[in-house]
Amino acid sequence: MNENKRTANQSTVGELIDKLMKAYRLDGKLKEIDVIESWGEMMGIAVANRTKNIQIRNKTLFLTMDSAVMRDELSYGKTVIIERVNQKAGFEIINDVFFG
């Protein structure tokens, strides 16, 4: 008998971690961090360089920009930002963008 074989009620470490993340509601927070870390990749280096702070709270993406011109331009493309962020997350992580 092989001692290394799993039985039907055993899980892999990855499956256990996923269950813990969901149980403690941390899976969404990890996606938020992933989205924030990927901001430059999603929006381009010019936008990333002008973005000073990014936060996600209550399904709203809060952006602090150091350029009024860039902030105005991005405000016209809110739907594109929402689509890109949600696509990166794999689910609807935001439904609004606020520029500060």
C-alpha positions in Angstrom: 0.0 0.0 0.0 1.3 3.4 -1.0 1.4 5.8 2.0 1.6 8.9 -0.2 -1.7 8.4 -1.9 -4.5 10.8 -0.8 -7.9 9.6 0.2 -11.1 11.2 -1.1 -11.4 13.5 2.0 -7.9 14.9 1.8 -7.0 18.2 0.2 -3.9 19.8 -1.2 -2.2 22.6 0.5 -3.4 25.0 -2.2 -7.0 23.9 -1.7 -6.7 24.4 2.1 -5.2 27.9 1.6 -8.0 28.8 -0.8 -10.6 27.6 1.8 -8.9 29.6 4.6 -8.7 32.7 2.4 -12.4 32.5 1.6 -13.3 31.7 5.2 -11.5 34.8 6.5 -12.6 36.9 3.5 -9.0 37.6 2.5 -9.3 36.5 -1.1 -10.9 39.9 -2.1 -8.1 41.8 -0.3 -5.4 39.9 -2.1 -7.1 40.7 -5.4 -7.2 44.4 -4.4 -3.5 44.3 -3.7 -2.9 42.6 -7.1 -4.9 45.3 -8.9 -3.0 48.1 -7.1 0.3 46.5 -7.9 -0.7 46.1 -11.5 -1.8 49.7 -12.0 1.0 50.6 -14.3 0.5 47.5 -16.4 -3.2 48.2 -16.8 -3.1 51.9 -17.4 0.4 52.6 -18.7 3.5 54.2 -17.3 2.4 57.8 -17.9 -0.7 57.3 -15.8 1.1 55.3 -13.2 3.8 58.0 -12.7 1.1 60.6 -12.1 -0.9 58.4 -9.7 0.2 59.1 -6.1 -2.3 57.0 -4.1 -4.6 54.1 -5.0 -7.1 52.6 -2.6 -10.2 50.3 -3.0 -13.0 50.7 -0.5 -16.6 49.7 -0.7 -16.3 48.8 -4.4 -14.9 52.2 -5.2 -11.4 52.9 -6.6 -10.0 56.0 -5.0 -7.2 57.7 -7.1 -5.0 60.6 -6.1 -3.4 62.2 -9.1 -0.6 64.9 -9.1 -1.8 66.3 -12.4 -5.2 68.1 -12.8 -5.0 67.5 -16.6 -4.5 63.7 -16.2 -7.2 63.6 -13.5 -9.7 65.3 -15.9 -8.7 63.0 -18.8 -9.1 59.9 -16.7 -12.5 61.0 -15.4 -13.9 60.8 -18.9 -12.7 57.2 -19.2 -14.1 55.9 -15.9 -15.9 53.0 -17.6 -12.6 51.9 -19.2 -10.9 52.0 -15.9 -13.6 50.0 -14.2 -13.6 47.4 -17.0 -9.8 47.0 -16.8 -9.7 46.7 -13.1 -12.5 44.2 -12.9 -11.0 42.2 -15.8 -7.6 42.0 -13.9 -9.4 40.9 -10.7 -11.5 38.4 -12.5 -14.8 39.6 -10.9 -16.5 42.9 -10.1 -14.1 44.4 -7.5 -15.1 48.0 -8.2 -18.1 49.7 -9.7 -17.0 53.4 -9.4 -13.9 55.6 -9.5 -13.3 58.6 -7.4 -10.6 61.1 -8.2 -9.1 63.1 -5.3 
